[in-house]
Amino acid sequence: MNGTEPPRDREAAPGLASRPVRYPDHYLWYVLAASLDLMVTNTLLNFHGFQEANAIAATVIDMGGFAGLIAFKFATVALVVLICEFIGERRPIVGRKLATAAIGISAAPVAIAFLQIVLS
């Protein structure tokens, strides 16, 4: 760093990227939460007879099946990462807070779904 670049959580490993992402640890947790969301959604829909509560996700499932939901989920994940990077380039602290919020927002439905699985 030459003093003008925003702080990063970690630098990229040699040969992996010419420009590392700003919040790699946050993004790993975010992708984990999004993946768990898909897994518990699949479990609730296919093994416990639940209905999808999110109207957008329900429409995506109706139109493209669960594979469509997977594609939709990871398109939204990519969009959130791009937004965090865009904001983080201009305001690093705000970008980090947004990445942290994305983790929490994605983890909340997972926690609720786990409770539904345990209680059903």
C-alpha positions as CSV (number, residue, x, y, z in Angstrom):
1,M,0.0,0.0,0.0
2,N,1.2,3.4,-0.8
3,G,-0.9,5.3,1.7
4,T,-3.6,6.4,-0.8
5,E,-5.4,3.0,-1.2
6,P,-8.2,2.1,1.1
7,P,-7.4,-0.5,3.8
8,R,-8.1,-4.1,2.8
9,D,-8.8,-7.1,5.0
10,R,-6.1,-9.1,3.3
11,E,-3.9,-8.9,0.2
12,A,-4.5,-11.3,-2.7
13,A,-2.3,-14.4,-2.8
14,P,0.3,-14.2,-5.6
15,G,-1.1,-15.2,-9.0
16,L,-4.7,-15.3,-7.9
17,A,-5.9,-11.8,-8.8
18,S,-4.4,-8.6,-10.0
19,R,-6.8,-6.6,-7.7
20,P,-8.1,-8.3,-4.5
21,V,-11.5,-7.7,-3.2
22,R,-11.8,-5.4,-0.3
23,Y,-13.6,-7.6,2.2
24,P,-12.8,-11.2,1.4
25,D,-13.6,-12.6,4.8
26,H,-17.0,-10.9,4.8
27,Y,-17.8,-12.3,1.3
28,L,-16.9,-15.9,2.4
29,W,-19.3,-15.6,5.3
30,Y,-21.9,-14.1,3.0
31,V,-21.6,-16.9,0.5
32,L,-21.8,-19.4,3.3
33,A,-25.0,-17.8,4.6
34,A,-26.5,-17.7,1.1
35,S,-25.6,-21.4,0.5
36,L,-27.1,-22.4,3.8
37,D,-30.3,-20.4,3.0
38,L,-30.6,-22.5,-0.2
39,M,-30.0,-25.8,1.7
40,V,-32.6,-25.1,4.4
41,T,-35.1,-23.8,1.9
42,N,-34.7,-27.0,-0.1
43,T,-35.2,-29.0,3.1
44,L,-38.3,-27.1,4.2
45,L,-39.9,-27.2,0.8
46,N,-39.2,-30.8,-0.2
47,F,-39.1,-32.7,3.1
48,H,-41.3,-30.7,5.5
49,G,-44.1,-29.4,3.1
50,F,-43.5,-25.7,3.7
51,Q,-44.2,-23.0,1.2
52,E,-41.7,-20.3,0.2
53,A,-42.6,-17.1,2.1
54,N,-40.7,-14.7,-0.1
55,A,-42.9,-13.8,-3.1
56,I,-40.0,-13.2,-5.4
57,A,-38.3,-16.5,-4.5
58,A,-41.6,-18.3,-4.9
59,T,-42.1,-16.8,-8.4
60,V,-38.5,-17.8,-9.3
61,I,-39.1,-21.4,-8.1
62,D,-42.4,-21.5,-10.1
63,M,-40.7,-20.3,-13.3
64,G,-37.3,-22.0,-13.0
65,G,-37.5,-24.6,-10.3
66,F,-34.9,-24.9,-7.6
67,A,-32.1,-24.6,-10.1
68,G,-33.6,-21.2,-11.1
69,L,-33.6,-20.2,-7.4
70,I,-29.9,-21.2,-7.1
71,A,-29.1,-19.0,-10.1
72,F,-31.2,-16.1,-8.8
73,K,-29.6,-16.4,-5.3
74,F,-26.1,-16.2,-6.6
75,A,-26.9,-13.4,-9.0
76,T,-28.1,-11.4,-6.0
77,V,-24.9,-12.4,-4.1
78,A,-22.7,-11.2,-7.0
79,L,-24.7,-7.9,-7.1
80,V,-24.3,-7.3,-3.4
81,V,-20.5,-8.0,-3.6
82,L,-20.3,-5.5,-6.5
83,I,-22.2,-2.9,-4.6
84,C,-19.9,-3.4,-1.5
85,E,-16.9,-3.1,-3.7
86,F,-18.2,0.1,-5.4
87,I,-19.1,1.7,-2.1
88,G,-16.0,0.4,-0.4
89,E,-13.8,2.1,-3.1
90,R,-15.3,5.5,-2.1
91,R,-16.1,4.9,1.6
92,P,-14.2,1.9,3.0
93,I,-15.9,1.9,6.4
94,V,-19.4,2.1,4.9
95,G,-18.5,-0.7,2.4
96,R,-17.4,-2.9,5.3
97,K,-20.6,-2.1,7.3
98,L,-22.7,-3.0,4.2
99,A,-20.8,-6.3,3.8
100,T,-21.4,-7.1,7.5
101,A,-25.1,-6.2,7.2
102,A,-25.4,-8.5,4.1
103,I,-24.1,-11.4,6.3
104,G,-26.7,-10.7,9.0
105,I,-29.5,-10.3,6.6
106,S,-28.7,-13.6,4.9
107,A,-28.1,-15.4,8.2
108,A,-31.4,-14.4,9.8
109,P,-33.6,-16.6,7.5
110,V,-31.2,-19.5,8.0
111,A,-31.6,-19.3,11.8
112,I,-35.4,-19.1,11.5
113,A,-35.5,-22.0,9.0
114,F,-33.3,-24.2,11.3
115,L,-35.8,-23.5,14.1
116,Q,-38.6,-24.5,11.8
117,I,-36.8,-27.8,10.9
118,V,-36.2,-28.6,14.6
119,L,-39.7,-27.7,15.7
120,S,-41.5,-29.5,12.8
